[in-house]
Structure formats: structure tokens, C-alpha cells
Amino acid sequence: MKIRAILLDFWGTMVYPDIPIEKYFRRRAEYLRRVLEKHGYRYRVEDVYEKLLETRRLMDKVRSLSLREVTVLGEMVVFADKLGIRADESILRELSLAYIRPYYLFTKPADGLKDFILWADEAGLSLGLVSNVMYGRATRKILKRLGVQKYFKVVALSDEIGFRKPHAKIFLYALRRLRVKPDNAVMIGDEFCDIYGAKKLGLKTIQYIGFRNEDIGFEDFKARSFKEVKEYLEEILSPA
């Protein structure tokens, strides 16, 4: 097997929240509450937080069963409905931006990420991003902020493609644009959807466990850092 390309997951692999996840969601609830208050709707932040979590659980069930993406705007339609608000498009778009705000403000790159990307580029490996996201524009902005956007030859985001990992279409979209076959690529991700979807197509898989450690069981390798990812790839890239 000759590895010619690396596909990377984004959230939980390349980047993480830099505050505890509960605090991250509570900040989100506060930003949403401020938008609602601006438009004359007064809610306690705890009530907003509760409806936010209810909405996320429901939308994630839809995503899981359909393998289709629900965008942040779609999620805010359901959120407003749960609060009993008949929100117009203008309010929904403001809520969407408020929802995404913590993604910009409280996200940090994984240790060694930039060095790994530079190594892969120098090694002649094509890089692709394959990620389940609700608002791809924000992901692209973070890539640019991190200074790594130019190294990715393809960015396959579920809200733009419509299908979510582990659906084959999002992986195949990236592979076609990289002009590589599945058995010439490796997928690095932290969740079952990353490993299962890639493995089913014949990619080699690396489970990254820097942020979470999901028990998957059929990944080719587990890595706790991008240093370990690099060492493993150097080993399999070496001539026999």
C-alpha cells in the first residue's frame, strides 16, 4: 500500500474547545439569550441552556438517522420553536451567528498540528479536510486563522456537501478531488463516524484520542498526539 493522501477530521482532532465543554455550551446559551433579549424576548440563561441542549439532542438524532447535515440555521429554527418564538429570518440569522461565536472564540489547535501539516506537505502527501460541521464558513475562517488553509487541497464539509460522515459520499468527494484511491489514503479522526466510514471504503485509519477516547476497536492505529501520528506514518511510508 502506498499512502499518497491524508484526510483529517476537524473538531476533536485538529482543534478542541479551550474551556470545559459544559462552560462552552453555557457561553453559547448566554450569547443566544442576548440576541433574544435584543428582540424583546426575556429568558433566564438556564432556560435557554436547557432548550439549547434539547434542540441539539433532537437534531443529532436526525443527523445520526439520516446521515444528512442540519445546518446551524436549521437548528436555530427548532430552537426558536422550542422557546415558543415565531422568529423571522433576520432573528434566526442573528441566533445562528451567536450560536457559532464560541467556535471562533474558544477553539485551540491540537499540540503539534502545524508541525505535522508542514511535515506532511514536505513529504509530498496531499491533505484533505473531511468534517461534519453546521457552518462551514466558520471552519474555513479558523483554518485561515491557524495558517494552515493553503495546505489543504480539498475541504469537504458536511453542511456544503449535505452528507455527514460516515456516509461514503463525503469521503469520496474528497478522494476524487485529491485524485487518489481509498487504499492510497489514510483518515485521521477521533470518532466512530471517522473510522467506520473510512474503513468501510478501504482507507487506513488512525484514531486520534487527544480530546476524547471513544472505544471503536477496528482502527489501524491509536494516536495520542500528532507526534505519534507522524511516527506511525513514517513507519508505514518507509520502503520495505
HUNOR-V673578 format. One record per residue. N is the residue number from 1. RES is the residue in three letters. SS is DSSP state (a for helix, b for strand, c for the rest). Layout:
n=N res=RES ss=SS
n=N res=RES ss=SS
This chain:
n=1 res=MET ss=c
n=2 res=LYS ss=c
n=3 res=ILE ss=c
n=4 res=ARG ss=c
n=5 res=ALA ss=b
n=6 res=ILE ss=b
n=7 res=LEU ss=b
n=8 res=LEU ss=b
n=9 res=ASP ss=c
n=10 res=PHE ss=c
n=11 res=TRP ss=b
n=12 res=GLY ss=c
n=13 res=THR ss=c
n=14 res=MET ss=c
n=15 res=VAL ss=b
n=16 res=TYR ss=b
n=17 res=PRO ss=b
n=18 res=ASP ss=c
n=19 res=ILE ss=c
n=20 res=PRO ss=c
n=21 res=ILE ss=a
n=22 res=GLU ss=a
n=23 res=LYS ss=a
n=24 res=TYR ss=a
n=25 res=PHE ss=a
n=26 res=ARG ss=a
n=27 res=ARG ss=a
n=28 res=ARG ss=a
n=29 res=ALA ss=a
n=30 res=GLU ss=a
n=31 res=TYR ss=a
n=32 res=LEU ss=a
n=33 res=ARG ss=a
n=34 res=ARG ss=a
n=35 res=VAL ss=a
n=36 res=LEU ss=a
n=37 res=GLU ss=a
n=38 res=LYS ss=a
n=39 res=HIS ss=c
n=40 res=GLY ss=c
n=41 res=TYR ss=c
n=42 res=ARG ss=c
n=43 res=TYR ss=c
n=44 res=ARG ss=c
n=45 res=VAL ss=a
n=46 res=GLU ss=a
n=47 res=ASP ss=a
n=48 res=VAL ss=a
n=49 res=TYR ss=a
n=50 res=GLU ss=a
n=51 res=LYS ss=a
n=52 res=LEU ss=a
n=53 res=LEU ss=a
n=54 res=GLU ss=a
n=55 res=THR ss=a
n=56 res=ARG ss=a
n=57 res=ARG ss=a
n=58 res=LEU ss=a
n=59 res=MET ss=a
n=60 res=ASP ss=a
n=61 res=LYS ss=a
n=62 res=VAL ss=a
n=63 res=ARG ss=a
n=64 res=SER ss=a
n=65 res=LEU ss=a
n=66 res=SER ss=a
n=67 res=LEU ss=c
n=68 res=ARG ss=b
n=69 res=GLU ss=c
n=70 res=VAL ss=c
n=71 res=THR ss=c
n=72 res=VAL ss=a
n=73 res=LEU ss=a
n=74 res=GLY ss=a
n=75 res=GLU ss=a
n=76 res=MET ss=a
n=77 res=VAL ss=a
n=78 res=VAL ss=a
n=79 res=PHE ss=a
n=80 res=ALA ss=a
n=81 res=ASP ss=a
n=82 res=LYS ss=a
n=83 res=LEU ss=c
n=84 res=GLY ss=c
n=85 res=ILE ss=c
n=86 res=ARG ss=c
n=87 res=ALA ss=c
n=88 res=ASP ss=c
n=89 res=GLU ss=a
n=90 res=SER ss=a
n=91 res=ILE ss=a
n=92 res=LEU ss=a
n=93 res=ARG ss=a
n=94 res=GLU ss=a
n=95 res=LEU ss=a
n=96 res=SER ss=a
n=97 res=LEU ss=a
n=98 res=ALA ss=a
n=99 res=TYR ss=a
n=100 res=ILE ss=a
n=101 res=ARG ss=a
n=102 res=PRO ss=a
n=103 res=TYR ss=a
n=104 res=TYR ss=a
n=105 res=LEU ss=a
n=106 res=PHE ss=c
n=107 res=THR ss=b
n=108 res=LYS ss=b
n=109 res=PRO ss=b
n=110 res=ALA ss=c
n=111 res=ASP ss=c
n=112 res=GLY ss=c
n=113 res=LEU ss=a
n=114 res=LYS ss=a
n=115 res=ASP ss=a
n=116 res=PHE ss=a
n=117 res=ILE ss=a
n=118 res=LEU ss=a
n=119 res=TRP ss=a
n=120 res=ALA ss=a
n=121 res=ASP ss=a
n=122 res=GLU ss=a
n=123 res=ALA ss=c
n=124 res=GLY ss=c
n=125 res=LEU ss=c
n=126 res=SER ss=b
n=127 res=LEU ss=b
n=128 res=GLY ss=b
n=129 res=LEU ss=b
n=130 res=VAL ss=b
n=131 res=SER ss=b
n=132 res=ASN ss=c
n=133 res=VAL ss=c
n=134 res=MET ss=c
n=135 res=TYR ss=c
n=136 res=GLY ss=a
n=137 res=ARG ss=a
n=138 res=ALA ss=a
n=139 res=THR ss=a
n=140 res=ARG ss=a
n=141 res=LYS ss=a
n=142 res=ILE ss=a
n=143 res=LEU ss=a
n=144 res=LYS ss=a
n=145 res=ARG ss=a
n=146 res=LEU ss=a
n=147 res=GLY ss=c
n=148 res=VAL ss=c
n=149 res=GLN ss=a
n=150 res=LYS ss=a
n=151 res=TYR ss=a
n=152 res=PHE ss=b
n=153 res=LYS ss=b
n=154 res=VAL ss=b
n=155 res=VAL ss=b
n=156 res=ALA ss=b
n=157 res=LEU ss=b
n=158 res=SER ss=a
n=159 res=ASP ss=a
n=160 res=GLU ss=a
n=161 res=ILE ss=a
n=162 res=GLY ss=c
n=163 res=PHE ss=b
n=164 res=ARG ss=c
n=165 res=LYS ss=c
n=166 res=PRO ss=c
n=167 res=HIS ss=c
n=168 res=ALA ss=a
n=169 res=LYS ss=a
n=170 res=ILE ss=a
n=171 res=PHE ss=a
n=172 res=LEU ss=a
n=173 res=TYR ss=a
n=174 res=ALA ss=a
n=175 res=LEU ss=a
n=176 res=ARG ss=a
n=177 res=ARG ss=a
n=178 res=LEU ss=a
n=179 res=ARG ss=c
n=180 res=VAL ss=c
n=181 res=LYS ss=c
n=182 res=PRO ss=a
n=183 res=ASP ss=a
n=184 res=ASN ss=a
n=185 res=ALA ss=b
n=186 res=VAL ss=b
n=187 res=MET ss=b
n=188 res=ILE ss=b
n=189 res=GLY ss=b
n=190 res=ASP ss=c
n=191 res=GLU ss=c
n=192 res=PHE ss=a
n=193 res=CYS ss=a
n=194 res=ASP ss=a
n=195 res=ILE ss=a
n=196 res=TYR ss=a
n=197 res=GLY ss=a
n=198 res=ALA ss=a
n=199 res=LYS ss=a
n=200 res=LYS ss=a
n=201 res=LEU ss=a
n=202 res=GLY ss=c
n=203 res=LEU ss=c
n=204 res=LYS ss=b
n=205 res=THR ss=b
n=206 res=ILE ss=b
n=207 res=GLN ss=b
n=208 res=TYR ss=b
n=209 res=ILE ss=c
n=210 res=GLY ss=c
n=211 res=PHE ss=c
n=212 res=ARG ss=c
n=213 res=ASN ss=c
n=214 res=GLU ss=c
n=215 res=ASP ss=c
n=216 res=ILE ss=c
n=217 res=GLY ss=c
n=218 res=PHE ss=c
n=219 res=GLU ss=c
n=220 res=ASP ss=c
n=221 res=PHE ss=b
n=222 res=LYS ss=b
n=223 res=ALA ss=b
n=224 res=ARG ss=c
n=225 res=SER ss=c
n=226 res=PHE ss=a
n=227 res=LYS ss=a
n=228 res=GLU ss=a
n=229 res=VAL ss=a
n=230 res=LYS ss=a
n=231 res=GLU ss=a
n=232 res=TYR ss=a
n=233 res=LEU ss=a
n=234 res=GLU ss=a
n=235 res=GLU ss=a
n=236 res=ILE ss=a
n=237 res=LEU ss=a
n=238 res=SER ss=c
n=239 res=PRO ss=c
n=240 res=ALA ss=c
